[in-house]
Amino acid sequence: MSWLGWLLLGSAVLIAPRHRPQVRVGSVPSDKGLALALDLTAAGLRSGRSLSAALALAARAVAAPVADLLARAAALDRLGAAPEEVWSGLPRDGPLGELVRVATRSAASGLKLATGLERLAAELRADRAAAAAVRAHRAAVWAVAPLAACFLPSFVCLGVIPVVVGVARQVVGGIRGGL
């Protein structure tokens, strides 16, 4: 390595933050744009871009916490870090955990990363659609609740009470008549 390379490496070390951001499991919220970012990364890889360039461009499609993590992974990949180090800043659970598993498996076994990312994006969209369907069904049930609150008392007052009073009159009248 030439003196210029050592100078650039030294300045990168000085400029880089001293501590890594500690990401606790479950502290990064799920992002609606993550499926789009995965598709954009896959498209970038299929078009011939490097993983770091594709990730850096796709990170713009997601919100701040996830975008920062993806940009960090892109920067580490650009610097030539090992795949385990590249993805070490991402949480190991949820959709980002799946991304870590797909990316490390691809780096270790030589599987196409773009195909894995597209499959993961499709799974994320399917999970979102299923969750939306559950919320819609729950909303339908809650929409009926005010209706039940209004009609149940009127049904009891106009339907059940007159029948009970009529039966009680007949029973009391039958008892009086028998005495």
C-alpha positions in Angstrom: 0.0 0.0 0.0 1.3 3.4 -0.9 1.7 6.3 1.5 -1.4 7.9 0.0 -3.4 4.7 0.8 -2.1 4.8 4.4 -3.0 8.5 4.6 -6.5 7.9 3.4 -7.0 4.9 5.8 -5.7 6.9 8.7 -8.0 9.8 8.0 -11.0 7.4 7.7 -10.1 6.0 11.1 -9.9 9.5 12.6 -13.1 10.7 11.0 -15.1 7.5 11.9 -17.1 7.6 15.0 -15.4 6.2 18.1 -18.3 4.0 19.2 -20.6 1.8 17.3 -24.3 2.4 17.8 -25.7 -0.2 20.1 -28.8 -1.6 18.6 -30.9 -3.6 21.0 -33.0 -6.5 19.7 -36.4 -5.1 18.8 -35.3 -1.5 19.1 -35.6 -0.8 15.3 -39.2 -0.5 14.2 -40.4 -2.2 11.2 -40.3 0.1 8.2 -43.0 0.0 5.4 -40.4 0.9 2.8 -38.1 -2.0 3.7 -39.6 -4.2 1.0 -39.1 -1.5 -1.6 -35.5 -1.0 -0.4 -34.8 -4.7 -0.8 -36.3 -4.7 -4.3 -34.2 -1.6 -5.2 -31.0 -3.3 -3.8 -31.8 -6.4 -5.8 -32.4 -4.3 -9.0 -29.1 -2.5 -8.4 -27.3 -5.8 -8.0 -28.9 -7.2 -11.1 -27.8 -4.1 -13.1 -24.2 -4.6 -12.1 -23.8 -2.3 -9.2 -21.8 -3.4 -6.2 -23.6 -4.3 -3.0 -22.4 -1.2 -1.3 -23.6 1.1 -4.1 -26.9 -0.7 -4.3 -27.5 -0.6 -0.5 -26.5 3.1 -0.3 -29.0 4.0 -3.0 -31.8 1.8 -1.6 -31.3 3.2 1.9 -33.0 6.4 0.8 -36.3 4.5 0.5 -36.6 3.8 4.2 -37.0 5.8 7.4 -34.1 7.1 9.5 -33.3 4.2 11.9 -33.3 1.5 9.2 -31.7 3.8 6.6 -28.8 4.6 8.9 -28.2 0.8 9.5 -28.3 0.1 5.8 -26.0 3.0 5.0 -23.6 1.8 7.7 -23.6 -1.7 6.1 -23.0 -0.2 2.7 -20.1 1.9 4.0 -18.5 -1.2 5.7 -18.9 -3.2 2.5 -17.4 -0.4 0.5 -14.4 -0.5 2.8 -14.0 -4.3 2.2 -15.2 -5.6 5.6 -16.1 -9.3 6.0 -19.8 -10.1 5.5 -20.3 -10.8 9.2 -18.9 -7.4 10.0 -20.9 -5.7 7.3 -24.2 -7.0 8.8 -23.2 -6.9 12.5 -25.0 -3.6 13.2 -28.4 -4.9 12.2 -30.6 -6.6 14.7 -31.0 -10.4 14.5 -34.8 -10.4 14.7 -37.6 -9.3 12.5 -37.3 -8.4 8.9 -33.8 -7.0 9.3 -32.7 -10.3 10.9 -34.0 -12.1 7.9 -32.0 -9.7 5.7 -28.9 -10.5 7.7 -29.5 -14.3 7.3 -30.1 -13.9 3.5 -27.0 -11.8 3.0 -24.6 -13.9 5.1 -25.9 -17.1 3.6 -25.4 -15.6 0.1 -21.8 -14.5 1.0 -21.0 -17.9 2.5 -22.6 -20.2 -0.1 -22.5 -18.2 -3.3 -26.2 -18.0 -3.7 -27.5 -15.0 -5.6 -28.2 -12.2 -3.2 -30.6 -10.5 -5.5 -32.9 -13.5 -5.7 -32.9 -13.8 -1.9 -33.6 -10.1 -1.4 -36.6 -10.3 -3.9 -38.0 -13.3 -2.0 -37.6 -11.5 1.3 -39.3 -8.4 -0.1 -42.2 -10.6 -1.3 -42.5 -12.2 2.1 -42.6 -8.8 3.8 -45.3 -7.6 1.5 -47.3 -10.8 2.1 -46.9 -10.3 5.9 -48.1 -6.7 5.6 -51.1 -7.8 3.5 -52.0 -10.5 6.1 -51.7 -8.0 9.0 -53.9 -5.5 7.1 -56.5 -8.2 6.6 -56.5 -9.0 10.3 -56.9 -5.3 11.1 -59.8 -5.0 8.6 -61.6 -7.9 10.2 -61.1 -6.5 13.7 -62.4 -3.2 12.5 -65.5 -4.9 11.1 -66.2 -6.5 14.5 -65.7 -3.3 16.4 -68.0 -1.5 13.9 -70.9 -3.8 14.9 -70.4 -3.1 18.7 -72.3 0.2 18.7 -75.1 -1.4 16.8 -75.3 -4.2 19.4 -75.2 -1.6 22.2 -78.2 0.2 20.7 -80.3 -2.7 19.6 -79.8 -5.2 22.4 -81.5 -3.0 25.1 -84.4 -2.3 22.8 -84.7 -6.0 22.0 -84.8 -6.8 25.7 -87.3 -4.0 26.4 -89.6 -4.6 23.5 -89.2 -8.4 23.0 -88.1 -10.2 26.1 -89.8 -8.2 28.9 -93.3 -8.3 27.4 -93.0 -12.1 27.0 -91.8 -12.6 30.6 -94.5 -10.3 31.9 -97.2 -12.1 29.9 -96.0 -15.5 31.1 -95.8 -14.2 34.7 -99.4 -13.0 34.5 -100.6 -16.3 33.2 -98.7 -18.2 35.9 -99.9 -15.8 38.7 -103.5 -15.9 37.2 -103.4 -19.7 37.1 -102.2 -19.9 40.7 -105.0 -17.5 41.9 -107.6 -19.4 39.9 -106.5 -22.7 41.5 -106.8 -21.3 45.0 
